Amino acid sequence: MNCKKAQALLSAAVDGELSLKEQQEFEAHIAKCADCQREFREAQKTKNIIREKIVRFKAPQSLVNSIIRLTETTTG
Ligand SMILES: [Zn+2]
């Protein structure tokens, strides 16, 4: 695998959507290519931050929904 191929697979690799063969080739490439390894780590970090933000935004929304439901029940 060359850098161009690795870059093309990068986001799928972060999402864990590579086939077993692609995954192995990708890991073999980033094991010896510092540039691609750094980009992969950055992409993983970004994805984790986004996931955390989604979780944080979802929690208040469900809280809001239960408060609305509670209010409706109380007022009849
Ligand atoms: Zn590379």
N, CA, C, O and the ligand as a Tripos MOL2 file, in Angstrom:
@<TRIPOS>MOLECULE
protein
  305   303    77     0     0
PROTEIN
NO_CHARGES

@<TRIPOS>ATOM
      1 N           0.8470   -1.2040    0.0000 N.3       1 MET1
      2 CA          0.0000    0.0000    0.0000 C.3       1 MET1
      3 C           0.8820    1.2540    0.0000 C.2       1 MET1
      4 O           1.8760    1.3140    0.7240 O.2       1 MET1
      5 N           0.5260    2.2350   -0.7950 N.am      2 ASN2
      6 CA          1.2510    3.5030   -0.7780 C.3       2 ASN2
      7 C           0.4420    4.5570   -0.0030 C.2       2 ASN2
      8 O          -0.6820    4.3020    0.4310 O.2       2 ASN2
      9 N           1.0350    5.7320    0.1560 N.am      3 CYS3
     10 CA          0.3970    6.7830    0.9500 C.3       3 CYS3
     11 C          -0.9490    7.2100    0.3600 C.2       3 CYS3
     12 O          -1.9020    7.4800    1.0920 O.2       3 CYS3
     13 N          -1.0110    7.2660   -0.9480 N.am      4 LYS4
     14 CA         -2.2420    7.7040   -1.6070 C.3       4 LYS4
     15 C          -3.4040    6.7600   -1.2590 C.2       4 LYS4
     16 O          -4.5090    7.2030   -0.9460 O.2       4 LYS4
     17 N          -3.1300    5.4570   -1.3210 N.am      5 LYS5
     18 CA         -4.1380    4.4470   -0.9860 C.3       5 LYS5
     19 C          -4.5060    4.5350    0.5030 C.2       5 LYS5
     20 O          -5.6760    4.4520    0.8750 O.2       5 LYS5
     21 N          -3.4960    4.7010    1.3240 N.am      6 ALA6
     22 CA         -3.7280    4.7940    2.7670 C.3       6 ALA6
     23 C          -4.6020    6.0030    3.1140 C.2       6 ALA6
     24 O          -5.4970    5.9170    3.9550 O.2       6 ALA6
     25 N          -4.3240    7.1350    2.4450 N.am      7 GLN7
     26 CA         -5.1200    8.3380    2.6770 C.3       7 GLN7
     27 C          -6.5670    8.1270    2.2490 C.2       7 GLN7
     28 O          -7.4960    8.6090    2.8970 O.2       7 GLN7
     29 N          -6.7420    7.4070    1.1590 N.am      8 ALA8
     30 CA         -8.0850    7.1400    0.6510 C.3       8 ALA8
     31 C          -8.8780    6.2610    1.6210 C.2       8 ALA8
     32 O         -10.0990    6.3750    1.7240 O.2       8 ALA8
     33 N          -8.1650    5.3840    2.3280 N.am      9 LEU9
     34 CA         -8.8340    4.4610    3.2570 C.3       9 LEU9
     35 C          -8.9500    5.0300    4.6690 C.2       9 LEU9
     36 O          -9.5900    4.4380    5.5380 O.2       9 LEU9
     37 N          -8.3260    6.1820    4.8830 N.am     10 LEU10
     38 CA         -8.1950    6.7200    6.2400 C.3      10 LEU10
     39 C          -9.5200    6.8440    6.9900 C.2      10 LEU10
     40 O          -9.6430    6.3540    8.1130 O.2      10 LEU10
     41 N         -10.5050    7.4890    6.3830 N.am     11 SER11
     42 CA        -11.7420    7.7280    7.1270 C.3      11 SER11
     43 C         -12.5170    6.4270    7.3480 C.2      11 SER11
     44 O         -13.1600    6.2480    8.3820 O.2      11 SER11
     45 N         -12.4510    5.5280    6.3720 N.am     12 ALA12
     46 CA        -13.0840    4.2230    6.5500 C.3      12 ALA12
     47 C         -12.3830    3.4380    7.6570 C.2      12 ALA12
     48 O         -13.0160    2.6990    8.4110 O.2      12 ALA12
     49 N         -11.0650    3.6130    7.7380 N.am     13 ALA13
     50 CA        -10.2990    2.9330    8.7910 C.3      13 ALA13
     51 C         -10.7020    3.4510   10.1660 C.2      13 ALA13
     52 O         -10.8340    2.6740   11.1120 O.2      13 ALA13
     53 N         -10.8960    4.7590   10.2750 N.am     14 VAL14
     54 CA        -11.3250    5.3620   11.5420 C.3      14 VAL14
     55 C         -12.7010    4.8310   11.9430 C.2      14 VAL14
     56 O         -12.9640    4.5770   13.1180 O.2      14 VAL14
     57 N         -13.5650    4.6700   10.9570 N.am     15 ASP15
     58 CA        -14.9100    4.1600   11.2200 C.3      15 ASP15
     59 C         -14.9510    2.6460   11.3930 C.2      15 ASP15
     60 O         -15.9980    2.0860   11.7170 O.2      15 ASP15
     61 N         -13.8100    1.9790   11.1770 N.am     16 GLY16
     62 CA        -13.7530    0.5210   11.2850 C.3      16 GLY16
     63 C         -14.5090   -0.1700   10.1650 C.2      16 GLY16
     64 O         -15.0660   -1.2510   10.3550 O.2      16 GLY16
     65 N         -14.5270    0.4610    8.9940 N.am     17 GLU17
     66 CA        -15.3090   -0.0690    7.8760 C.3      17 GLU17
     67 C         -14.4630   -0.7650    6.8130 C.2      17 GLU17
     68 O         -14.9680   -1.0990    5.7410 O.2      17 GLU17
     69 N         -13.1860   -0.9860    7.1030 N.am     18 LEU18
     70 CA        -12.3360   -1.6560    6.1240 C.3      18 LEU18
     71 C         -12.5810   -3.1630    6.1620 C.2      18 LEU18
     72 O         -12.9690   -3.7260    7.1850 O.2      18 LEU18
     73 N         -12.3420   -3.7990    5.0090 N.am     19 SER19
     74 CA        -12.3460   -5.2580    5.0050 C.3      19 SER19
     75 C         -11.1050   -5.7240    5.7630 C.2      19 SER19
     76 O         -10.1800   -4.9440    5.9880 O.2      19 SER19
     77 N         -11.0910   -6.9820    6.1500 N.am     20 LEU20
     78 CA         -9.9680   -7.5110    6.9270 C.3      20 LEU20
     79 C          -8.6400   -7.3020    6.2010 C.2      20 LEU20
     80 O          -7.6320   -6.9300    6.8020 O.2      20 LEU20
     81 N          -8.6700   -7.5540    4.8900 N.am     21 LYS21
     82 CA         -7.4550   -7.4080    4.0840 C.3      21 LYS21
     83 C          -7.0000   -5.9460    4.0220 C.2      21 LYS21
     84 O          -5.8160   -5.6440    4.1720 O.2      21 LYS21
     85 N          -7.9580   -5.0550    3.8010 N.am     22 GLU22
     86 CA         -7.6280   -3.6290    3.7660 C.3      22 GLU22
     87 C          -7.0930   -3.1550    5.1080 C.2      22 GLU22
     88 O          -6.1280   -2.3940    5.1810 O.2      22 GLU22
     89 N          -7.7390   -3.6190    6.1620 N.am     23 GLN23
     90 CA         -7.3350   -3.2570    7.5220 C.3      23 GLN23
     91 C          -5.8800   -3.6650    7.7840 C.2      23 GLN23
     92 O          -5.0850   -2.8910    8.3170 O.2      23 GLN23
     93 N          -5.5600   -4.8940    7.3960 N.am     24 GLN24
     94 CA         -4.1990   -5.4060    7.6080 C.3      24 GLN24
     95 C          -3.1760   -4.6070    6.7990 C.2      24 GLN24
     96 O          -2.1040   -4.2640    7.2980 O.2      24 GLN24
     97 N          -3.5250   -4.3180    5.5420 N.am     25 GLU25
     98 CA         -2.6110   -3.5510    4.6900 C.3      25 GLU25
     99 C          -2.4490   -2.1230    5.2030 C.2      25 GLU25
    100 O          -1.3570   -1.5530    5.1790 O.2      25 GLU25
    101 N          -3.5630   -1.5620    5.6670 N.am     26 PHE26
    102 CA         -3.5260   -0.2040    6.2070 C.3      26 PHE26
    103 C          -2.6470   -0.1470    7.4550 C.2      26 PHE26
    104 O          -1.8080    0.7430    7.5910 O.2      26 PHE26
    105 N          -2.8440   -1.0930    8.3540 N.am     27 GLU27
    106 CA         -2.0420   -1.1200    9.5870 C.3      27 GLU27
    107 C          -0.5700   -1.3540    9.2870 C.2      27 GLU27
    108 O           0.3040   -0.7810    9.9370 O.2      27 GLU27
    109 N          -0.3000   -2.2050    8.2940 N.am     28 ALA28
    110 CA          1.0850   -2.4550    7.8990 C.3      28 ALA28
    111 C           1.7160   -1.1700    7.3660 C.2      28 ALA28
    112 O           2.8960   -0.9080    7.6030 O.2      28 ALA28
    113 N           0.9270   -0.3680    6.6440 N.am     29 HIS29
    114 CA          1.4500    0.8800    6.1010 C.3      29 HIS29
    115 C           1.7170    1.8980    7.2060 C.2      29 HIS29
    116 O           2.8080    2.4660    7.2610 O.2      29 HIS29
    117 N           0.7480    2.1430    8.0860 N.am     30 ILE30
    118 CA          0.9450    3.1760    9.1150 C.3      30 ILE30
    119 C           2.0010    2.7490   10.1310 C.2      30 ILE30
    120 O           2.5710    3.5950   10.8210 O.2      30 ILE30
    121 N           2.2680    1.4450   10.2320 N.am     31 ALA31
    122 CA          3.3200    0.9790   11.1350 C.3      31 ALA31
    123 C           4.6970    1.4690   10.6890 C.2      31 ALA31
    124 O           5.5980    1.6300   11.5120 O.2      31 ALA31
    125 N           4.8570    1.7050    9.3850 N.am     32 LYS32
    126 CA          6.1620    2.1480    8.8990 C.3      32 LYS32
    127 C           6.1220    3.5420    8.2790 C.2      32 LYS32
    128 O           7.1570    4.0560    7.8550 O.2      32 LYS32
    129 N           4.9390    4.1620    8.2200 N.am     33 CYS33
    130 CA          4.8230    5.4990    7.6400 C.3      33 CYS33
    131 C           4.3390    6.4800    8.7020 C.2      33 CYS33
    132 O           3.1600    6.4890    9.0570 O.2      33 CYS33
    133 N           5.2460    7.2980    9.2020 N.am     34 ALA34
    134 CA          4.9240    8.2230   10.2890 C.3      34 ALA34
    135 C           3.8650    9.2450    9.8830 C.2      34 ALA34
    136 O           3.0100    9.6090   10.6900 O.2      34 ALA34
    137 N           3.9180    9.7010    8.6520 N.am     35 ASP35
    138 CA          2.9600   10.7020    8.1850 C.3      35 ASP35
    139 C           1.5260   10.1770    8.2330 C.2      35 ASP35
    140 O           0.6350   10.8240    8.7830 O.2      35 ASP35
    141 N           1.3190    9.0040    7.6540 N.am     36 CYS36
    142 CA         -0.0220    8.4260    7.6300 C.3      36 CYS36
    143 C          -0.4770    8.0390    9.0360 C.2      36 CYS36
    144 O          -1.6530    8.1680    9.3790 O.2      36 CYS36
    145 N           0.4680    7.5660    9.8410 N.am     37 GLN37
    146 CA          0.1280    7.2000   11.2150 C.3      37 GLN37
    147 C          -0.3720    8.4250   11.9940 C.2      37 GLN37
    148 O          -1.3410    8.3430   12.7480 O.2      37 GLN37
    149 N           0.3130    9.5620   11.7940 N.am     38 ARG38
    150 CA         -0.0880   10.7880   12.4750 C.3      38 ARG38
    151 C          -1.4700   11.2390   12.0010 C.2      38 ARG38
    152 O          -2.3100   11.6420   12.8060 O.2      38 ARG38
    153 N          -1.6930   11.1690   10.7060 N.am     39 GLU39
    154 CA         -3.0010   11.5630   10.1670 C.3      39 GLU39
    155 C          -4.1180   10.6570   10.6720 C.2      39 GLU39
    156 O          -5.2240   11.1160   10.9610 O.2      39 GLU39
    157 N          -3.8170    9.3810   10.7750 N.am     40 PHE40
    158 CA         -4.8000    8.4160   11.2820 C.3      40 PHE40
    159 C          -5.1470    8.7300   12.7390 C.2      40 PHE40
    160 O          -6.3170    8.7180   13.1230 O.2      40 PHE40
    161 N          -4.1210    9.0090   13.5430 N.am     41 ARG41
    162 CA         -4.3480    9.3440   14.9590 C.3      41 ARG41
    163 C          -5.1800   10.6180   15.0930 C.2      41 ARG41
    164 O          -6.0880   10.6950   15.9200 O.2      41 ARG41
    165 N          -4.8530   11.6220   14.2620 N.am     42 GLU42
    166 CA         -5.6060   12.8830   14.2860 C.3      42 GLU42
    167 C          -7.0690   12.6410   13.9280 C.2      42 GLU42
    168 O          -7.9710   13.1840   14.5660 O.2      42 GLU42
    169 N          -7.2930   11.8330   12.9150 N.am     43 ALA43
    170 CA         -8.6580   11.5370   12.4740 C.3      43 ALA43
    171 C          -9.4300   10.7910   13.5620 C.2      43 ALA43
    172 O         -10.6140   11.0440   13.7840 O.2      43 ALA43
    173 N          -8.7400    9.8710   14.2340 N.am     44 GLN44
    174 CA         -9.3780    9.1390   15.3330 C.3      44 GLN44
    175 C          -9.7530   10.0800   16.4710 C.2      44 GLN44
    176 O         -10.8380    9.9880   17.0450 O.2      44 GLN44
    177 N          -8.8250   10.9930   16.7860 N.am     45 LYS45
    178 CA         -9.0440   11.9510   17.8580 C.3      45 LYS45
    179 C         -10.2520   12.8220   17.5400 C.2      45 LYS45
    180 O         -11.1190   13.0390   18.3880 O.2      45 LYS45
    181 N         -10.2970   13.3170   16.3020 N.am     46 THR46
    182 CA        -11.4050   14.1610   15.8560 C.3      46 THR46
    183 C         -12.7310   13.4200   15.9790 C.2      46 THR46
    184 O         -13.7290   13.9770   16.4340 O.2      46 THR46
    185 N         -12.7240   12.1610   15.5680 N.am     47 LYS47
    186 CA        -13.9520   11.3750   15.6270 C.3      47 LYS47
    187 C         -14.4170   11.1930   17.0700 C.2      47 LYS47
    188 O         -15.6100   11.2810   17.3620 O.2      47 LYS47
    189 N         -13.4690   10.9380   17.9670 N.am     48 ASN48
    190 CA        -13.8180   10.7600   19.3760 C.3      48 ASN48
    191 C         -14.4010   12.0300   19.9730 C.2      48 ASN48
    192 O         -15.3450   11.9750   20.7610 O.2      48 ASN48
    193 N         -13.8360   13.1820   19.5960 N.am     49 ILE49
    194 CA        -14.3440   14.4640   20.0940 C.3      49 ILE49
    195 C         -15.7700   14.6790   19.6070 C.2      49 ILE49
    196 O         -16.6410   15.0900   20.3740 O.2      49 ILE49
    197 N         -16.0050   14.3990   18.3240 N.am     50 ILE50
    198 CA        -17.3500   14.5590   17.7560 C.3      50 ILE50
    199 C         -18.3350   13.6390   18.4810 C.2      50 ILE50
    200 O         -19.4460   14.0480   18.8190 O.2      50 ILE50
    201 N         -17.9140   12.3900   18.7160 N.am     51 ARG51
    202 CA        -18.7900   11.4310   19.3830 C.3      51 ARG51
    203 C         -19.1470   11.9160   20.7890 C.2      51 ARG51
    204 O         -20.2990   11.8220   21.2120 O.2      51 ARG51
    205 N         -18.1380   12.4410   21.5170 N.am     52 GLU52
    206 CA        -18.3930   12.9570   22.8560 C.3      52 GLU52
    207 C         -19.3830   14.1010   22.8310 C.2      52 GLU52
    208 O         -20.2570   14.2040   23.6920 O.2      52 GLU52
    209 N         -19.2350   14.9770   21.8170 N.am     53 LYS53
    210 CA        -20.1300   16.1230   21.7110 C.3      53 LYS53
    211 C         -21.5550   15.6700   21.4220 C.2      53 LYS53
    212 O         -22.5040   16.2250   21.9760 O.2      53 LYS53
    213 N         -21.7130   14.6880   20.5800 N.am     54 ILE54
    214 CA        -23.0450   14.1740   20.2580 C.3      54 ILE54
    215 C         -23.7070   13.6170   21.5150 C.2      54 ILE54
    216 O         -24.8860   13.8610   21.7700 O.2      54 ILE54
    217 N         -22.9340   12.8690   22.2940 N.am     55 VAL55
    218 CA        -23.4640   12.2960   23.5410 C.3      55 VAL55
    219 C         -23.8900   13.4120   24.4910 C.2      55 VAL55
    220 O         -24.9440   13.3410   25.1240 O.2      55 VAL55
    221 N         -23.0450   14.4500   24.5770 N.am     56 ARG56
    222 CA        -23.3580   15.5520   25.4880 C.3      56 ARG56
    223 C         -24.5990   16.3170   25.0610 C.2      56 ARG56
    224 O         -25.3830   16.7580   25.9010 O.2      56 ARG56
    225 N         -24.7750   16.4730   23.7510 N.am     57 PHE57
    226 CA        -25.9390   17.2170   23.2740 C.3      57 PHE57
    227 C         -27.2250   16.4030   23.3880 C.2      57 PHE57
    228 O         -28.3100   16.9590   23.5620 O.2      57 PHE57
    229 N         -27.0930   15.0810   23.2880 N.am     58 LYS58
    230 CA        -28.2710   14.2250   23.3560 C.3      58 LYS58
    231 C         -28.8540   14.1570   24.7660 C.2      58 LYS58
    232 O         -30.0710   14.1310   24.9430 O.2      58 LYS58
    233 N         -27.9750   14.1290   25.7620 N.am     59 ALA59
    234 CA        -28.4210   13.9860   27.1420 C.3      59 ALA59
    235 C         -29.3820   15.0890   27.5670 C.2      59 ALA59
    236 O         -30.4570   14.7910   28.0870 O.2      59 ALA59
    237 N         -29.0200   16.3750   27.3570 N.am     60 PRO60
    238 CA        -29.9580   17.4450   27.7330 C.3      60 PRO60
    239 C         -31.2900   17.3350   26.9950 C.2      60 PRO60
    240 O         -32.3410   17.6290   27.5650 O.2      60 PRO60
    241 N         -31.2520   16.9090   25.7170 N.am     61 GLN61
    242 CA        -32.4810   16.8120   24.9410 C.3      61 GLN61
    243 C         -33.4600   15.8130   25.5550 C.2      61 GLN61
    244 O         -34.6590   16.0810   25.6200 O.2      61 GLN61
    245 N         -32.9540   14.6640   26.0050 N.am     62 SER62
    246 CA        -33.8330   13.6740   26.6190 C.3      62 SER62
    247 C         -34.3510   14.1930   27.9720 C.2      62 SER62
    248 O         -35.4670   13.8890   28.3930 O.2      62 SER62
    249 N         -33.5090   14.9770   28.6230 N.am     63 LEU63
    250 CA        -33.9260   15.5860   29.8920 C.3      63 LEU63
    251 C         -35.0540   16.5800   29.6400 C.2      63 LEU63
    252 O         -36.0490   16.6120   30.3630 O.2      63 LEU63
    253 N         -34.8760   17.3940   28.5950 N.am     64 VAL64
    254 CA        -35.9060   18.3600   28.1990 C.3      64 VAL64
    255 C         -37.2180   17.6380   27.8950 C.2      64 VAL64
    256 O         -38.2870   18.0660   28.3290 O.2      64 VAL64
    257 N         -37.1270   16.5390   27.1440 N.am     65 ASN65
    258 CA        -38.3280   15.7750   26.8000 C.3      65 ASN65
    259 C         -39.0480   15.2570   28.0340 C.2      65 ASN65
    260 O         -40.2760   15.3050   28.0980 O.2      65 ASN65
    261 N         -38.3020   14.7610   29.0150 N.am     66 SER66
    262 CA        -38.9610   14.2210   30.2020 C.3      66 SER66
    263 C         -39.5550   15.3320   31.0590 C.2      66 SER66
    264 O         -40.5690   15.1300   31.7280 O.2      66 SER66
    265 N         -38.9320   16.4930   31.0380 N.am     67 ILE67
    266 CA        -39.4880   17.6460   31.7600 C.3      67 ILE67
    267 C         -40.8020   18.0880   31.1070 C.2      67 ILE67
    268 O         -41.7800   18.3860   31.7930 O.2      67 ILE67
    269 N         -40.8080   18.1250   29.7720 N.am     68 ILE68
    270 CA        -42.0280   18.4870   29.0400 C.3      68 ILE68
    271 C         -43.1530   17.5020   29.3800 C.2      68 ILE68
    272 O         -44.2910   17.8940   29.6370 O.2      68 ILE68
    273 N         -42.8000   16.2150   29.3730 N.am     69 ARG69
    274 CA        -43.7980   15.1830   29.6820 C.3      69 ARG69
    275 C         -44.3320   15.3520   31.1080 C.2      69 ARG69
    276 O         -45.5290   15.2190   31.3650 O.2      69 ARG69
    277 N         -43.4090   15.6490   32.0200 N.am     70 LEU70
    278 CA        -43.7640   15.8350   33.4280 C.3      70 LEU70
    279 C         -44.6970   17.0460   33.5740 C.2      70 LEU70
    280 O         -45.6930   16.9930   34.2950 O.2      70 LEU70
    281 N         -44.3580   18.1230   32.8850 N.am     71 THR71
    282 CA        -45.1600   19.3440   32.9210 C.3      71 THR71
    283 C         -46.5680   19.0990   32.3910 C.2      71 THR71
    284 O         -47.5550   19.5660   32.9590 O.2      71 THR71
    285 N         -46.6370   18.3520   31.2860 N.am     72 GLU72
    286 CA        -47.9400   18.0560   30.6830 C.3      72 GLU72
    287 C         -48.8210   17.2240   31.6210 C.2      72 GLU72
    288 O         -50.0300   17.4300   31.7290 O.2      72 GLU72
    289 N         -48.1570   16.2700   32.2980 N.am     73 THR73
    290 CA        -48.9040   15.4240   33.2360 C.3      73 THR73
    291 C         -49.4190   16.2430   34.4170 C.2      73 THR73
    292 O         -50.5540   16.0770   34.8640 O.2      73 THR73
    293 N         -48.5600   17.1260   34.9060 N.am     74 THR74
    294 CA        -48.9140   17.9210   36.0780 C.3      74 THR74
    295 C         -50.0470   18.9010   35.7850 C.2      74 THR74
    296 O         -50.9660   19.0650   36.5890 O.2      74 THR74
    297 N         -49.9680   19.5550   34.6140 N.am     75 THR75
    298 CA        -50.9900   20.5430   34.2810 C.3      75 THR75
    299 C         -52.2660   19.8950   33.7430 C.2      75 THR75
    300 O         -53.3230   20.5250   33.7030 O.2      75 THR75
    301 N         -52.1570   18.6330   33.3330 N.am     76 GLY76
    302 CA        -53.3140   17.9170   32.8420 C.3      76 GLY76
    303 C         -53.5740   18.2760   31.4230 C.2      76 GLY76
    304 O         -54.5210   17.7690   30.8210 O.2      76 GLY76
    305 ZN          1.9950    6.7760    4.1560 Zn       77 ZN77
@<TRIPOS>BOND
     1     1     2 1
     2     2     3 1
     3     3     4 2
     4     3     5 am
     5     5     6 1
     6     6     7 1
     7     7     8 2
     8     7     9 am
     9     9    10 1
    10    10    11 1
    11    11    12 2
    12    11    13 am
    13    13    14 1
    14    14    15 1
    15    15    16 2
    16    15    17 am
    17    17    18 1
    18    18    19 1
    19    19    20 2
    20    19    21 am
    21    21    22 1
    22    22    23 1
    23    23    24 2
    24    23    25 am
    25    25    26 1
    26    26    27 1
    27    27    28 2
    28    27    29 am
    29    29    30 1
    30    30    31 1
    31    31    32 2
    32    31    33 am
    33    33    34 1
    34    34    35 1
    35    35    36 2
    36    35    37 am
    37    37    38 1
    38    38    39 1
    39    39    40 2
    40    39    41 am
    41    41    42 1
    42    42    43 1
    43    43    44 2
    44    43    45 am
    45    45    46 1
    46    46    47 1
    47    47    48 2
    48    47    49 am
    49    49    50 1
    50    50    51 1
    51    51    52 2
    52    51    53 am
    53    53    54 1
    54    54    55 1
    55    55    56 2
    56    55    57 am
    57    57    58 1
    58    58    59 1
    59    59    60 2
    60    59    61 am
    61    61    62 1
    62    62    63 1
    63    63    64 2
    64    63    65 am
    65    65    66 1
    66    66    67 1
    67    67    68 2
    68    67    69 am
    69    69    70 1
    70    70    71 1
    71    71    72 2
    72    71    73 am
    73    73    74 1
    74    74    75 1
    75    75    76 2
    76    75    77 am
    77    77    78 1
    78    78    79 1
    79    79    80 2
    80    79    81 am
    81    81    82 1
    82    82    83 1
    83    83    84 2
    84    83    85 am
    85    85    86 1
    86    86    87 1
    87    87    88 2
    88    87    89 am
    89    89    90 1
    90    90    91 1
    91    91    92 2
    92    91    93 am
    93    93    94 1
    94    94    95 1
    95    95    96 2
    96    95    97 am
    97    97    98 1
    98    98    99 1
    99    99   100 2
   100    99   101 am
   101   101   102 1
   102   102   103 1
   103   103   104 2
   104   103   105 am
   105   105   106 1
   106   106   107 1
   107   107   108 2
   108   107   109 am
   109   109   110 1
   110   110   111 1
   111   111   112 2
   112   111   113 am
   113   113   114 1
   114   114   115 1
   115   115   116 2
   116   115   117 am
   117   117   118 1
   118   118   119 1
   119   119   120 2
   120   119   121 am
   121   121   122 1
   122   122   123 1
   123   123   124 2
   124   123   125 am
   125   125   126 1
   126   126   127 1
   127   127   128 2
   128   127   129 am
   129   129   130 1
   130   130   131 1
   131   131   132 2
   132   131   133 am
   133   133   134 1
   134   134   135 1
   135   135   136 2
   136   135   137 am
   137   137   138 1
   138   138   139 1
   139   139   140 2
   140   139   141 am
   141   141   142 1
   142   142   143 1
   143   143   144 2
   144   143   145 am
   145   145   146 1
   146   146   147 1
   147   147   148 2
   148   147   149 am
   149   149   150 1
   150   150   151 1
   151   151   152 2
   152   151   153 am
   153   153   154 1
   154   154   155 1
   155   155   156 2
   156   155   157 am
   157   157   158 1
   158   158   159 1
   159   159   160 2
   160   159   161 am
   161   161   162 1
   162   162   163 1
   163   163   164 2
   164   163   165 am
   165   165   166 1
   166   166   167 1
   167   167   168 2
   168   167   169 am
   169   169   170 1
   170   170   171 1
   171   171   172 2
   172   171   173 am
   173   173   174 1
   174   174   175 1
   175   175   176 2
   176   175   177 am
   177   177   178 1
   178   178   179 1
   179   179   180 2
   180   179   181 am
   181   181   182 1
   182   182   183 1
   183   183   184 2
   184   183   185 am
   185   185   186 1
   186   186   187 1
   187   187   188 2
   188   187   189 am
   189   189   190 1
   190   190   191 1
   191   191   192 2
   192   191   193 am
   193   193   194 1
   194   194   195 1
   195   195   196 2
   196   195   197 am
   197   197   198 1
   198   198   199 1
   199   199   200 2
   200   199   201 am
   201   201   202 1
   202   202   203 1
   203   203   204 2
   204   203   205 am
   205   205   206 1
   206   206   207 1
   207   207   208 2
   208   207   209 am
   209   209   210 1
   210   210   211 1
   211   211   212 2
   212   211   213 am
   213   213   214 1
   214   214   215 1
   215   215   216 2
   216   215   217 am
   217   217   218 1
   218   218   219 1
   219   219   220 2
   220   219   221 am
   221   221   222 1
   222   222   223 1
   223   223   224 2
   224   223   225 am
   225   225   226 1
   226   226   227 1
   227   227   228 2
   228   227   229 am
   229   229   230 1
   230   230   231 1
   231   231   232 2
   232   231   233 am
   233   233   234 1
   234   234   235 1
   235   235   236 2
   236   235   237 am
   237   237   238 1
   238   238   239 1
   239   239   240 2
   240   239   241 am
   241   241   242 1
   242   242   243 1
   243   243   244 2
   244   243   245 am
   245   245   246 1
   246   246   247 1
   247   247   248 2
   248   247   249 am
   249   249   250 1
   250   250   251 1
   251   251   252 2
   252   251   253 am
   253   253   254 1
   254   254   255 1
   255   255   256 2
   256   255   257 am
   257   257   258 1
   258   258   259 1
   259   259   260 2
   260   259   261 am
   261   261   262 1
   262   262   263 1
   263   263   264 2
   264   263   265 am
   265   265   266 1
   266   266   267 1
   267   267   268 2
   268   267   269 am
   269   269   270 1
   270   270   271 1
   271   271   272 2
   272   271   273 am
   273   273   274 1
   274   274   275 1
   275   275   276 2
   276   275   277 am
   277   277   278 1
   278   278   279 1
   279   279   280 2
   280   279   281 am
   281   281   282 1
   282   282   283 1
   283   283   284 2
   284   283   285 am
   285   285   286 1
   286   286   287 1
   287   287   288 2
   288   287   289 am
   289   289   290 1
   290   290   291 1
   291   291   292 2
   292   291   293 am
   293   293   294 1
   294   294   295 1
   295   295   296 2
   296   295   297 am
   297   297   298 1
   298   298   299 1
   299   299   300 2
   300   299   301 am
   301   301   302 1
   302   302   303 1
   303   303   304 2
@<TRIPOS>SUBSTRUCTURE
     1 MET1         2 RESIDUE 1 A MET
     2 ASN2         6 RESIDUE 1 A ASN
     3 CYS3        10 RESIDUE 1 A CYS
     4 LYS4        14 RESIDUE 1 A LYS
     5 LYS5        18 RESIDUE 1 A LYS
     6 ALA6        22 RESIDUE 1 A ALA
     7 GLN7        26 RESIDUE 1 A GLN
     8 ALA8        30 RESIDUE 1 A ALA
     9 LEU9        34 RESIDUE 1 A LEU
    10 LEU10       38 RESIDUE 1 A LEU
    11 SER11       42 RESIDUE 1 A SER
    12 ALA12       46 RESIDUE 1 A ALA
    13 ALA13       50 RESIDUE 1 A ALA
    14 VAL14       54 RESIDUE 1 A VAL
    15 ASP15       58 RESIDUE 1 A ASP
    16 GLY16       62 RESIDUE 1 A GLY
    17 GLU17       66 RESIDUE 1 A GLU
    18 LEU18       70 RESIDUE 1 A LEU
    19 SER19       74 RESIDUE 1 A SER
    20 LEU20       78 RESIDUE 1 A LEU
    21 LYS21       82 RESIDUE 1 A LYS
    22 GLU22       86 RESIDUE 1 A GLU
    23 GLN23       90 RESIDUE 1 A GLN
    24 GLN24       94 RESIDUE 1 A GLN
    25 GLU25       98 RESIDUE 1 A GLU
    26 PHE26      102 RESIDUE 1 A PHE
    27 GLU27      106 RESIDUE 1 A GLU
    28 ALA28      110 RESIDUE 1 A ALA
    29 HIS29      114 RESIDUE 1 A HIS
    30 ILE30      118 RESIDUE 1 A ILE
    31 ALA31      122 RESIDUE 1 A ALA
    32 LYS32      126 RESIDUE 1 A LYS
    33 CYS33      130 RESIDUE 1 A CYS
    34 ALA34      134 RESIDUE 1 A ALA
    35 ASP35      138 RESIDUE 1 A ASP
    36 CYS36      142 RESIDUE 1 A CYS
    37 GLN37      146 RESIDUE 1 A GLN
    38 ARG38      150 RESIDUE 1 A ARG
    39 GLU39      154 RESIDUE 1 A GLU
    40 PHE40      158 RESIDUE 1 A PHE
    41 ARG41      162 RESIDUE 1 A ARG
    42 GLU42      166 RESIDUE 1 A GLU
    43 ALA43      170 RESIDUE 1 A ALA
    44 GLN44      174 RESIDUE 1 A GLN
    45 LYS45      178 RESIDUE 1 A LYS
    46 THR46      182 RESIDUE 1 A THR
    47 LYS47      186 RESIDUE 1 A LYS
    48 ASN48      190 RESIDUE 1 A ASN
    49 ILE49      194 RESIDUE 1 A ILE
    50 ILE50      198 RESIDUE 1 A ILE
    51 ARG51      202 RESIDUE 1 A ARG
    52 GLU52      206 RESIDUE 1 A GLU
    53 LYS53      210 RESIDUE 1 A LYS
    54 ILE54      214 RESIDUE 1 A ILE
    55 VAL55      218 RESIDUE 1 A VAL
    56 ARG56      222 RESIDUE 1 A ARG
    57 PHE57      226 RESIDUE 1 A PHE
    58 LYS58      230 RESIDUE 1 A LYS
    59 ALA59      234 RESIDUE 1 A ALA
    60 PRO60      238 RESIDUE 1 A PRO
    61 GLN61      242 RESIDUE 1 A GLN
    62 SER62      246 RESIDUE 1 A SER
    63 LEU63      250 RESIDUE 1 A LEU
    64 VAL64      254 RESIDUE 1 A VAL
    65 ASN65      258 RESIDUE 1 A ASN
    66 SER66      262 RESIDUE 1 A SER
    67 ILE67      266 RESIDUE 1 A ILE
    68 ILE68      270 RESIDUE 1 A ILE
    69 ARG69      274 RESIDUE 1 A ARG
    70 LEU70      278 RESIDUE 1 A LEU
    71 THR71      282 RESIDUE 1 A THR
    72 GLU72      286 RESIDUE 1 A GLU
    73 THR73      290 RESIDUE 1 A THR
    74 THR74      294 RESIDUE 1 A THR
    75 THR75      298 RESIDUE 1 A THR
    76 GLY76      302 RESIDUE 1 A GLY
    77 ZN77       305 GROUP 0 **** ****
